[in-house]
Amino acid sequence: MWITVVAWLAAAVLAAWAVVRGLGLDHGPFVQLLAFTPYVAAGAPVVALVAALLRRRLPAVAALAVGAVLIALVVPRVIPDARPAVAGPRIRVLSMNVLGGNADPAAILGLVRELRVDVLALQEHTPELDAALRAGGIGAELPYREANPEAGTGGSGLYSRSPLTGGGTRRYPSPSSVPPYRGHSASYATVTVPGGMPLMVESVHPMAPWSVRMAGAWRRDLAMVPAATPDGPPRLLLGDFNATLDHAPLRELLATGYRDAAAARGLGLVGTWGPYNGMLVPPVALDHVLADRRIAVDGFAVHELPGSDHHAVSATLTLPAG
């Protein structure tokens, strides 16, 4: 009897997970849990197989059916999208959460030079790191800057090879968990690349749902991230979104007219955060490049970033012609 109970309980957990994920019910504790949906989808067939071997056929069939639903929700991330036909200039972008300025500035500059980056976005940017990057010669690579370095984790920054105009900083409403407890900031500007349409770029960093009580703040911050502008200038969002493609707020943002660069190249399951601080946390994709659907995604990659708990993410993009 207890084997039957456990088999049905496992199938019920999988079914509840599929309902919460499918209906976008990620509130409270489900916010953190849904980040691990790809692992649950991969484990569902195992649950079905074990139940079948134990001759619990009905829970085995239920687990297999629910697993098929979860896998169907995840699989599109490993299938490359069709590339839009655009003939403008190509740019390379790089984004990284520098963990309160603790990331190695030499490693940052090394990536900028190795990848021949055109736009760099930083989250948790600090005055000390800004000074180190300037001293290391970032101005020779990316001479244009729109940055708001701050003590703690609230700073942000954009560095560009091409001119930046109309820049500024917006502040998320939710207070951070470290002094001085300000909401994270988001640096933004319009970059003008020769031959391309003006491109609105923003370094994104909403609050993390680090506890159940922060789930509402996480949603409020994500709601402030700018929607796409399909009838206006193309927009590009770079940063630590503290959300995966299994979270409803991020999917709603994508639906306004963005494409996730990793998923567009079939790399949407590559983790960018975790394990963290010795904890056995499986890697999850929290860092994203969201590009206007008129922009072609030609490449995407994840890079080690010494000194940070996140990996850096880069993308090669082709812009609409100006």
C-alpha positions as CSV (number, residue, x, y, z in Angstrom):
1,M,0.0,0.0,0.0
2,W,2.7,2.5,0.9
3,I,4.4,2.0,-2.5
4,T,1.1,2.9,-4.2
5,V,0.7,5.9,-2.0
6,V,4.3,7.1,-2.8
7,A,3.8,6.5,-6.5
8,W,0.6,8.5,-6.6
9,L,2.1,11.3,-4.4
10,A,5.1,11.6,-6.9
11,A,2.6,11.8,-9.8
12,A,0.5,14.4,-8.0
13,V,3.6,16.6,-7.3
14,L,4.5,16.5,-11.0
15,A,0.9,17.4,-11.9
16,A,0.8,20.3,-9.5
17,W,4.1,21.5,-10.9
18,A,2.7,21.4,-14.4
19,V,-0.4,23.3,-13.5
20,V,1.5,26.0,-11.7
21,R,4.0,26.4,-14.5
22,G,1.4,26.1,-17.3
23,L,-1.0,28.6,-15.8
24,G,1.6,31.1,-14.6
25,L,0.8,30.7,-10.9
26,D,4.3,31.5,-9.7
27,H,3.6,33.2,-6.4
28,G,5.1,32.7,-2.9
29,P,7.4,29.6,-2.7
30,F,6.6,28.6,-6.3
31,V,8.7,31.5,-7.6
32,Q,12.0,29.9,-6.5
33,L,10.9,26.4,-7.3
34,L,9.8,27.0,-10.9
35,A,13.4,28.0,-11.8
36,F,14.2,24.3,-11.6
37,T,11.4,23.2,-14.0
38,P,13.8,21.7,-16.6
39,Y,15.2,19.4,-13.9
40,V,11.7,18.3,-12.9
41,A,10.8,17.7,-16.6
42,A,13.9,15.5,-17.0
43,G,13.0,13.6,-13.8
44,A,9.4,12.9,-14.7
45,P,10.2,9.9,-17.1
46,V,12.3,8.4,-14.3
47,V,9.4,8.6,-11.9
48,A,7.2,6.9,-14.5
49,L,9.8,4.2,-15.1
50,V,10.2,3.4,-11.4
51,A,6.4,3.3,-10.9
52,A,6.1,0.9,-13.9
53,L,8.9,-1.4,-12.6
54,L,7.0,-1.5,-9.3
55,R,3.9,-2.5,-11.2
56,R,2.0,0.7,-10.3
57,R,0.7,1.2,-13.8
58,L,-1.8,4.0,-13.3
59,P,0.6,6.4,-11.4
60,A,3.2,5.5,-14.0
61,V,0.9,6.5,-16.9
62,A,0.0,9.7,-15.0
63,A,3.6,10.6,-14.4
64,L,4.5,9.9,-18.0
65,A,1.6,12.1,-19.2
66,V,2.5,15.0,-16.9
67,G,6.2,14.6,-17.9
68,A,5.3,15.0,-21.5
69,V,3.6,18.3,-20.8
70,L,6.6,19.6,-18.8
71,I,9.0,18.5,-21.5
72,A,6.9,20.2,-24.2
73,L,7.2,23.4,-22.1
74,V,10.9,23.2,-22.0
75,V,12.0,21.7,-25.3
76,P,11.5,24.9,-27.4
77,R,14.5,26.4,-25.6
78,V,16.8,23.9,-27.3
79,I,15.4,24.4,-30.8
80,P,16.9,27.3,-32.7
81,D,14.5,29.9,-34.0
82,A,14.3,31.1,-37.6
83,R,16.5,34.1,-38.2
84,P,14.7,37.3,-39.4
85,A,15.9,38.7,-42.7
86,V,17.9,41.8,-41.7
87,A,20.9,43.4,-43.4
88,G,22.1,46.0,-40.9
89,P,25.3,46.1,-38.9
90,R,26.4,43.3,-36.6
91,I,27.2,44.0,-33.0
92,R,28.5,42.0,-30.1
93,V,27.0,42.6,-26.6
94,L,28.2,41.4,-23.2
95,S,26.4,41.4,-19.9
96,M,27.4,40.4,-16.4
97,N,26.4,40.7,-12.7
98,V,29.7,41.7,-11.0
99,L,28.6,40.7,-7.5
100,G,28.8,44.1,-5.8
101,G,32.0,45.0,-7.8
102,N,33.8,41.8,-6.8
103,A,34.3,40.5,-10.3
104,D,37.9,40.5,-11.5
105,P,38.4,43.7,-13.7
106,A,41.2,42.0,-15.6
107,A,38.8,39.2,-16.6
108,I,36.1,41.7,-17.6
109,L,38.6,43.6,-19.8
110,G,39.9,40.4,-21.2
111,L,36.4,39.3,-22.3
112,V,35.7,42.8,-23.8
113,R,38.9,42.5,-25.9
114,E,38.6,38.8,-26.8
115,L,35.0,39.1,-28.0
116,R,35.5,42.6,-29.5
117,V,32.5,43.8,-27.6
118,D,30.5,46.7,-28.8
119,V,28.2,47.2,-25.8
120,L,28.9,46.1,-22.2
121,A,26.2,46.0,-19.5
122,L,27.1,45.7,-15.8
123,Q,24.9,45.0,-12.8
124,E,25.9,45.5,-9.2
125,H,28.5,48.0,-10.5
126,T,30.5,50.0,-8.0
127,P,32.8,53.1,-8.0
128,E,35.8,50.9,-7.2
129,L,35.2,48.6,-10.2
130,D,34.5,51.6,-12.4
131,A,37.8,53.1,-11.5
132,A,39.6,49.8,-12.1
133,L,38.1,49.4,-15.5
134,R,39.1,52.9,-16.5
135,A,42.6,52.4,-15.2
136,G,42.7,49.1,-17.2
137,G,41.9,50.9,-20.4
138,I,38.2,50.2,-21.0
139,G,38.0,53.7,-22.6
140,A,40.2,52.6,-25.5
141,E,37.7,49.8,-26.3
142,L,34.4,51.3,-25.2
143,P,34.8,55.1,-25.0
144,Y,31.1,56.0,-24.4
145,R,29.7,55.5,-21.0
146,E,26.3,55.7,-19.2
147,A,26.9,54.4,-15.7
148,N,25.6,54.7,-12.2
149,P,28.1,52.9,-10.0
150,E,27.1,52.7,-6.3
151,A,28.3,51.0,-3.1
152,G,26.5,47.8,-2.4
153,T,24.5,46.0,-5.1
154,G,22.4,48.8,-6.6
155,G,24.8,50.1,-9.3
156,S,24.6,49.6,-13.0
157,G,26.4,50.6,-16.1
158,L,26.6,50.7,-19.9
159,Y,29.8,51.0,-22.0
160,S,29.7,51.4,-25.7
161,R,32.0,51.5,-28.8
162,S,29.4,53.7,-30.5
163,P,27.9,57.0,-29.2
164,L,25.3,56.9,-26.5
165,T,22.5,59.5,-26.3
166,G,19.4,60.1,-24.2
167,G,20.9,58.2,-21.3
168,G,19.9,58.0,-17.7
169,T,19.1,55.7,-14.8
170,R,15.8,54.3,-13.5
171,R,15.4,52.9,-10.0
172,Y,13.5,49.8,-9.1
173,P,11.1,50.2,-6.1
174,S,12.1,47.2,-4.0
175,P,14.9,47.7,-1.5
176,S,18.0,45.5,-1.7
177,S,19.0,43.0,1.0
178,V,22.4,44.7,1.7
179,P,23.3,48.3,2.7
180,P,22.4,51.0,1.7
181,Y,19.2,49.1,1.0
182,R,18.3,51.1,-2.1
183,G,16.5,49.5,-5.0
184,H,18.7,48.3,-7.9
185,S,19.3,50.8,-10.6
186,A,19.1,50.3,-14.4
187,S,21.3,52.4,-16.7
188,Y,19.8,53.0,-20.1
189,A,20.7,54.9,-23.3
190,T,20.3,54.8,-27.1
191,V,23.3,53.5,-29.0
192,T,23.8,54.7,-32.6
193,V,25.7,52.1,-34.7
194,P,26.6,53.3,-38.2
195,G,24.2,51.8,-40.7
196,G,21.7,50.6,-38.2
197,M,18.5,51.9,-36.6
198,P,19.0,53.7,-33.2
199,L,19.0,50.9,-30.5
200,M,17.6,51.5,-27.1
201,V,19.7,49.5,-24.6
202,E,19.2,48.9,-20.8
203,S,21.1,47.1,-18.1
204,V,18.4,45.2,-16.2
205,H,18.5,44.0,-12.6
206,P,15.2,43.5,-10.8
207,M,15.2,42.3,-7.2
208,A,15.9,38.6,-6.6
209,P,13.1,36.6,-4.9
210,W,15.6,35.5,-2.2
211,S,12.8,34.7,0.2
212,V,9.1,34.0,0.1
213,R,8.2,37.5,1.4
214,M,10.2,39.0,-1.5
215,A,8.1,37.4,-4.2
216,G,5.8,40.4,-4.5
217,A,8.7,42.8,-4.7
218,W,10.2,40.6,-7.5
219,R,7.1,40.9,-9.5
220,R,6.9,44.7,-9.0
221,D,10.4,45.1,-10.2
222,L,10.0,42.9,-13.2
223,A,6.8,44.9,-14.1
224,M,9.1,48.0,-14.4
225,V,11.3,46.5,-17.1
226,P,10.4,48.2,-20.4
227,A,8.2,46.4,-22.8
228,A,9.3,46.0,-26.4
229,T,8.5,48.8,-28.9
230,P,7.6,47.0,-32.1
231,D,6.3,50.2,-33.7
232,G,9.3,52.3,-32.6
233,P,13.1,52.0,-32.3
234,P,14.3,48.5,-31.5
235,R,15.1,47.8,-27.8
236,L,17.7,45.5,-26.2
237,L,17.6,44.4,-22.6
238,L,20.8,43.0,-21.0
239,G,21.2,41.7,-17.5
240,D,20.4,39.6,-14.5
241,F,16.6,39.3,-14.6
242,N,16.5,37.0,-11.6
243,A,14.0,35.0,-13.6
244,T,14.0,32.0,-16.0
245,L,11.8,31.3,-19.0
246,D,9.6,29.3,-16.7
247,H,8.5,32.4,-14.8
248,A,5.3,34.1,-16.0
249,P,6.5,37.7,-15.6
250,L,9.5,37.1,-17.9
251,R,7.3,35.3,-20.5
252,E,4.9,38.2,-20.4
253,L,7.7,40.6,-21.1
254,L,8.9,38.4,-24.0
255,A,5.4,38.4,-25.4
256,T,5.6,42.2,-25.9
257,G,8.0,41.6,-28.8
258,Y,11.3,40.3,-27.5
259,R,13.3,37.2,-28.3
260,D,15.5,35.5,-25.7
261,A,19.0,35.2,-27.4
262,A,19.9,32.0,-25.7
263,A,16.7,30.2,-26.7
264,A,16.9,31.7,-30.2
265,R,20.1,29.7,-30.7
266,G,18.9,26.6,-28.9
267,L,20.9,27.3,-25.8
268,G,18.1,28.3,-23.5
269,L,18.9,25.6,-20.9
270,V,22.5,26.7,-20.3
271,G,22.8,27.9,-16.6
272,T,24.2,31.3,-15.7
273,W,23.9,31.1,-11.9
274,G,24.7,28.3,-9.4
275,P,26.0,26.4,-7.7
276,Y,26.4,29.2,-5.2
277,N,28.5,29.6,-2.1
278,G,29.0,25.9,-1.6
279,M,25.2,25.2,-1.8
280,L,24.0,22.3,-4.0
281,V,21.9,24.5,-6.2
282,P,21.7,23.3,-9.8
283,P,22.6,25.9,-12.4
284,V,19.7,28.0,-13.7
285,A,19.4,30.6,-16.5
286,L,18.8,34.0,-14.7
287,D,20.9,36.2,-17.0
288,H,19.5,37.0,-20.4
289,V,19.9,39.0,-23.6
290,L,16.4,40.0,-24.8
291,A,16.4,41.4,-28.3
292,D,13.6,43.1,-30.3
293,R,12.2,40.4,-32.7
294,R,13.4,42.5,-35.6
295,I,17.0,41.8,-34.5
296,A,18.7,38.6,-35.7
297,V,20.5,36.6,-33.1
298,D,23.5,35.1,-34.7
299,G,25.3,33.7,-31.7
300,F,25.1,33.3,-27.9
301,A,27.6,32.1,-25.3
302,V,28.1,31.9,-21.5
303,H,31.5,32.8,-20.0
304,E,33.2,32.2,-16.6
305,L,33.5,35.4,-14.5
306,P,36.0,35.1,-11.7
307,G,34.9,36.9,-8.5
308,S,31.2,36.7,-9.3
309,D,28.4,34.2,-8.6
310,H,27.1,34.7,-12.1
311,H,28.5,33.8,-15.5
312,A,28.7,36.5,-18.1
313,V,26.5,36.2,-21.2
314,S,27.3,37.4,-24.7
315,A,25.4,37.6,-28.0
316,T,26.1,38.5,-31.6
317,L,23.3,40.4,-33.1
318,T,22.4,41.8,-36.6
319,L,20.4,45.1,-36.4
320,P,17.8,46.3,-38.8
321,A,19.3,48.7,-41.3
322,G,18.9,52.4,-40.5
